[in-house]
Amino acid sequence: MSVAGLRSLHVPAWLSASPRRAPLVGGVAGAASGAVLAGPVAAVVVGAYGALAVRGLLRRRLVRQAQLARRRSLDQLCALAADLRAGVPVLTAAASLPVDPAAADRLGRLARAAVQLADRTGAPLADLLERIEADARATDRGLAAAAAQAAGSRATAWLLAALPLGGIGLGYGVGVDPVAVLLHTPVGGGCAVAAVVLQLAGLFWAERLGAAPDGSR
């Protein structure tokens, strides 16, 4: 691989930006559907769950894309180190680095700093890049282990959030219509809205507790 491949070390800015418009659109669409089908309480409930579902799908997709881009970046660092050991000049590597520091992630910044250090002091650039790669892979392994440990708590949070569905099914089992009570009575509507708010708060709190230090999970 040519050292020009280092240009793709940065993650595109849109991957790191928090997606806001799509969950809003999902929430509005859900609220409109709920209002047409069953009234204002259903609009709040369906809108909230619609926004949550769209947000979750987008976050999962963006995290997966960022992880793939990071793995490609680490592979490119390894290939660049091999090219340097084969005789590629340091100045050629420096010319291949991204020129916009704000557009690059930590790997890109470290790689450019290593090139500058090697150019000024004569330090072996291949060794520096290999150490950066090894440190990044060790960090990724630690984050993966932490995510595995937090998977149980996230599963528990989703299980607790789904328990009200069991209560609704139980209500139908004993011969009442809990959905009608929740959607078409003042007390039921207040309980439904309060339940949605508490569920969302619990899920966001569980997500925050299980998030990686770099916010990538």
C-alpha positions in Angstrom: 0.0 0.0 0.0 1.2 3.5 -0.8 1.7 6.0 1.9 -1.0 8.1 0.2 -3.4 5.8 1.9 -2.8 7.7 5.1 -5.0 10.5 3.8 -8.0 8.4 4.9 -6.9 8.3 8.5 -9.5 10.8 9.6 -13.1 9.9 10.2 -15.5 12.1 8.2 -17.0 14.9 10.3 -20.6 13.8 9.7 -19.9 10.5 11.4 -18.9 12.3 14.6 -21.8 14.7 14.6 -24.8 13.8 16.7 -27.7 13.0 14.3 -30.7 15.2 15.4 -32.9 15.7 12.4 -33.7 12.1 11.6 -35.0 11.2 15.2 -37.0 14.4 15.1 -38.6 13.4 11.8 -39.2 9.9 13.2 -40.9 11.4 16.3 -43.1 13.7 14.3 -44.1 10.9 12.0 -44.9 8.7 14.9 -46.8 11.4 16.7 -48.9 12.1 13.6 -49.7 8.5 13.1 -50.6 8.0 16.8 -52.8 11.1 16.7 -54.7 9.9 13.6 -55.1 6.3 15.0 -55.9 6.9 18.7 -55.7 10.5 19.8 -53.3 12.8 21.6 -52.0 10.3 24.2 -51.1 7.9 21.5 -49.4 10.7 19.6 -47.1 11.3 22.6 -46.4 7.6 23.1 -45.8 6.7 19.5 -43.8 9.8 18.8 -41.5 9.3 21.7 -40.9 5.6 20.8 -40.5 6.5 17.1 -37.8 9.0 17.9 -36.1 6.6 20.2 -36.1 3.8 17.6 -34.7 6.0 14.8 -32.0 7.4 17.2 -31.0 3.9 18.2 -30.7 2.7 14.6 -28.7 5.7 13.6 -26.3 5.5 16.6 -25.7 1.8 15.9 -25.0 2.5 12.2 -22.7 5.4 12.9 -20.8 3.5 15.6 -20.3 0.5 13.3 -19.0 2.8 10.5 -16.7 4.6 12.9 -15.3 1.3 14.1 -14.7 0.1 10.5 -13.0 3.3 9.7 -10.8 3.1 12.7 -9.7 -0.5 11.9 -8.9 0.6 8.3 -6.8 3.5 9.8 -4.9 1.1 12.0 -4.2 -1.2 9.1 -3.0 1.7 7.1 -0.6 2.8 9.9 0.8 -0.7 9.9 1.2 -0.7 6.1 2.8 2.8 6.3 5.3 1.5 8.9 6.2 -1.4 6.6 6.6 1.0 3.6 9.0 3.1 5.7 11.0 0.1 6.7 11.2 -0.7 3.0 12.8 2.7 2.3 10.0 5.3 1.7 11.4 8.7 2.7 10.0 10.5 5.8 9.2 13.6 3.8 7.1 11.6 1.4 5.0 10.3 4.3 4.7 13.9 5.7 3.4 15.1 2.3 0.7 12.3 2.4 -0.7 13.4 5.8 -4.1 15.3 6.0 -3.5 19.0 6.0 -6.5 20.0 8.0 -6.0 19.1 11.7 -9.6 19.8 12.6 -10.8 17.1 10.2 -8.6 14.3 11.6 -9.1 12.1 14.6 -6.6 11.3 17.3 -4.8 8.7 15.1 -4.3 11.2 12.4 -2.9 13.8 14.8 -0.6 11.4 16.4 0.7 10.2 13.0 1.4 13.7 11.9 3.1 14.5 15.2 5.3 11.4 14.7 6.3 12.4 11.2 7.2 15.9 12.4 9.2 14.4 15.3 11.0 12.0 13.0 11.8 14.8 10.5 13.2 17.1 13.2 15.1 14.6 15.4 15.8 11.7 13.1 13.8 9.3 15.3 12.7 6.1 13.5 9.3 6.9 12.2 8.4 3.3 11.6 8.9 2.5 15.3 6.8 5.5 16.3 3.9 4.5 14.0 4.0 0.9 15.2 3.8 2.1 18.8 0.9 4.4 18.0 -0.9 1.4 16.3 -0.1 -1.0 19.2 -1.4 1.6 21.8 -4.6 2.2 19.8 -5.3 -1.5 19.4 -4.7 -2.0 23.2 -7.2 0.8 23.9 -9.8 -0.8 21.6 -9.4 -4.1 23.3 -10.0 -2.4 26.7 -13.0 -0.6 25.4 -14.4 -3.8 23.9 -13.9 -5.6 27.3 -15.7 -2.7 29.1 -18.6 -2.8 26.6 -18.9 -6.6 27.2 -19.1 -6.0 30.9 -21.8 -3.3 30.4 -23.9 -5.5 28.1 -25.7 -7.1 31.0 -26.8 -3.8 32.5 -28.0 -2.5 29.1 -30.0 -5.7 28.6 -31.6 -5.3 32.0 -32.6 -1.8 31.3 -34.3 -2.8 28.0 -36.0 -5.7 29.8 -37.4 -3.3 32.5 -38.5 -0.9 29.8 -40.4 -3.7 28.1 -42.2 -4.9 31.3 -45.2 -2.6 30.8 -46.1 -4.6 27.7 -46.4 -7.6 29.9 -48.8 -5.6 32.1 -50.9 -4.7 29.2 -51.1 -8.3 28.1 -52.0 -9.4 31.6 -54.8 -6.8 31.6 -56.3 -8.4 28.5 -55.9 -11.8 30.1 -58.1 -10.8 33.0 -60.8 -9.4 30.7 -60.2 -5.6 30.7 -59.0 -3.2 28.0 -55.9 -1.4 29.4 -55.1 0.3 26.1 -58.5 2.0 26.1 -57.9 3.1 29.7 -54.4 4.4 29.0 -55.3 6.3 25.8 -58.9 7.6 26.4 -59.1 8.4 30.1 -57.4 11.3 32.0 -55.9 9.1 34.7 -54.8 6.5 32.2 -53.3 9.2 29.8 -51.4 10.7 32.7 -50.0 7.3 33.6 -49.0 6.5 30.0 -47.2 9.8 29.5 -45.4 9.5 32.9 -44.4 5.9 32.1 -42.9 7.0 28.7 -41.0 9.8 30.4 -39.6 7.5 33.1 -38.7 4.8 30.5 -36.8 7.2 28.3 -35.0 8.7 31.3 -34.0 5.2 32.5 -32.8 4.1 29.1 -30.8 7.3 28.6 -29.3 6.9 32.0 -28.3 3.3 31.4 -26.8 4.3 28.0 -24.8 7.0 29.8 -23.5 4.6 32.4 -22.5 2.1 29.7 -20.9 4.6 27.3 -17.2 4.3 26.5 -14.9 7.1 27.7 -14.5 8.4 24.2 -18.3 8.4 23.7 -18.1 6.0 20.8 -20.6 3.5 22.4 
